[in-house]
Amino acid sequence: RAAVAGCRVRRGARVSQPRMAVLQSGPAVKAATARVAALVYAGMMSVGGAAAFKKTGSKPSLVFGLGSAVLLVVAYARQSIQLSLGVAVTLSVVFAIRLAKTKK
């Protein structure tokens, strides 16, 4: 007799592998999370650009805030993680450069 996970099995009997529960933790969830993050980031960029324009009158802040928001919404609509990642990386570099220059 062979013991498999504490069970007794007849010699020669087929032992099936335990079935794994299919969890929603694979790439589909990650892609959905990325899409939602792009949409949230688009909202933050549009509000931030509008707030900067209202506070300081900065047209470039308004244009780049709304422009990047539009790109992120397009990335959401096309389900393009690459586009949203490209926008996020580009904005991170721009923000890092501005932070280094102004210390704000």
C-alpha positions as CSV (number, residue, x, y, z in Angstrom):
1,R,0.0,0.0,0.0
2,A,1.2,3.5,-0.8
3,A,0.3,6.6,1.3
4,V,-0.5,9.7,-0.6
5,A,-1.2,12.8,1.6
6,G,-2.4,10.7,4.4
7,C,-4.8,8.5,2.3
8,R,-4.5,4.8,1.7
9,V,-4.6,3.9,-2.0
10,R,-4.8,0.4,-3.6
11,R,-1.7,-0.7,-5.5
12,G,-2.2,0.0,-9.1
13,A,-5.0,2.5,-8.6
14,R,-4.7,5.8,-10.4
15,V,-4.1,8.8,-8.2
16,S,-5.3,12.1,-9.6
17,Q,-3.5,15.3,-8.8
18,P,-5.3,17.7,-6.5
19,R,-7.1,20.4,-8.5
20,M,-5.9,23.9,-7.8
21,A,-8.5,26.5,-7.4
22,V,-8.3,29.1,-10.2
23,L,-7.7,32.4,-8.5
24,Q,-8.0,35.8,-10.1
25,S,-4.4,36.7,-9.4
26,G,-2.9,36.2,-12.8
27,P,-2.0,38.7,-15.6
28,A,-5.7,39.5,-16.2
29,V,-6.0,41.1,-12.7
30,K,-2.7,42.9,-13.1
31,A,-3.8,44.3,-16.5
32,A,-7.1,45.4,-15.0
33,T,-5.3,47.1,-12.1
34,A,-3.0,48.9,-14.5
35,R,-5.9,50.1,-16.5
36,V,-7.7,51.5,-13.4
37,A,-4.4,53.1,-12.3
38,A,-4.0,54.8,-15.7
39,L,-7.6,56.2,-15.3
40,V,-6.9,57.4,-11.7
41,Y,-3.6,59.0,-12.8
42,A,-5.4,60.7,-15.7
43,G,-7.8,62.3,-13.2
44,M,-5.0,63.4,-11.0
45,M,-3.1,64.9,-13.9
46,S,-6.1,66.9,-15.1
47,V,-7.0,68.2,-11.7
48,G,-3.3,69.0,-11.0
49,G,-2.9,70.9,-14.2
50,A,-6.1,72.8,-13.7
51,A,-5.2,73.6,-10.1
52,A,-1.7,74.8,-11.1
53,F,-3.3,77.0,-13.8
54,K,-5.8,78.5,-11.4
55,K,-3.2,79.1,-8.7
56,T,-0.3,80.5,-10.8
57,G,-1.8,81.1,-14.3
58,S,0.7,78.5,-15.7
59,K,-0.5,77.6,-19.2
60,P,2.2,74.9,-19.6
61,S,0.9,73.2,-16.5
62,L,-2.6,73.2,-17.9
63,V,-1.6,72.0,-21.3
64,F,0.7,69.2,-20.1
65,G,-1.7,68.2,-17.3
66,L,-4.6,67.9,-19.7
67,G,-2.5,66.5,-22.5
68,S,-1.1,63.7,-20.3
69,A,-4.6,63.0,-19.0
70,V,-5.8,62.6,-22.6
71,L,-3.0,60.2,-23.4
72,L,-3.8,58.2,-20.3
73,V,-7.5,58.0,-21.1
74,V,-6.5,56.8,-24.6
75,A,-4.3,54.2,-23.1
76,Y,-7.2,53.1,-20.9
77,A,-9.6,52.9,-23.9
78,R,-7.1,51.0,-26.0
79,Q,-6.1,48.8,-23.1
80,S,-2.5,49.8,-23.8
81,I,-0.3,49.2,-20.7
82,Q,2.7,50.2,-22.7
83,L,1.3,53.7,-23.5
84,S,0.3,54.4,-19.9
85,L,3.7,53.2,-18.7
86,G,5.4,55.4,-21.2
87,V,3.4,58.4,-20.1
88,A,4.1,57.6,-16.4
89,V,7.8,57.2,-16.9
90,T,8.0,60.4,-19.0
91,L,6.1,62.4,-16.4
92,S,8.3,60.9,-13.6
93,V,11.5,62.1,-15.4
94,V,10.0,65.6,-16.0
95,F,8.9,65.8,-12.3
96,A,12.3,64.6,-11.1
97,I,14.1,67.3,-13.2
98,R,11.7,70.0,-11.9
99,L,12.3,68.8,-8.4
100,A,16.0,68.9,-8.8
101,K,15.9,72.4,-10.2
102,T,13.4,74.0,-7.8
103,K,13.6,71.8,-4.7
104,K,9.8,72.0,-4.4
